Amino acid sequence: MLDKSKIIEQVKKLLEVNQSNGATEAEEKIALEKANMLIEKYQIEKYQLKSKSKNTHQNFVSKKKYPRLFNGVVSLIADYFGCIAFTKGNNMIIFGDDEFVGLTLDMAKRFEFEMESEVNKFKCSANYRTRKCLGTNSLVMTNSFRSGYCSRVAERLYSLIETRQQNCQKSTGTDLVVLNRENLKEDFMKDFGVDKIYKSKSKLSNNIDAEATRSGLIAGDNFRISDELENKNDA
């Protein structure tokens, strides 16, 4: 069975043969022609020829205490971008390729912001105000709404991740995110010295308001994950 990674390394070495490295013009031309032949023959993508980025980690600190489903969504966002997320105290640690860590943090912050915007809309609704006047606990309603919102976004993220993994297995391995995760767990162990990746459990409080949860589920459908991927899946 062909080891494509060895071919990629061979192409990288050929591309390094140039006049600035002491090669002659003829040697550079021959190496470039051979590299282009291998790239075309084995369908090697440009990003696969880039040097491996250094794995880094950053903290994601939420503005307030949310239902535990919130951390579960952040973990799925990290997975979506080929990173690992785990809880440490009150923080979420995002570990992975520097570029993808940044993308994870950007989406996590947007997710939190948009969820809270929807919560504020919910609290201004006539239904919320009426039920609050009738004695329904306002905190239970808002947290139930957040749980519904998180559940729907998590469901959509999981579906996209699963679809991408299935498509990657059928293809020739050109999914950069999936490739990036191959050795990530091993690097994670070395950097943090732990034997388990901590992920948040989808655990809900017993104090749940079903109607508020339904409203949250509906609002969660509006969170934009990836227009391009979602449109492809709908096609």
Disulfide bonds with the S-S distance in Angstrom:
none
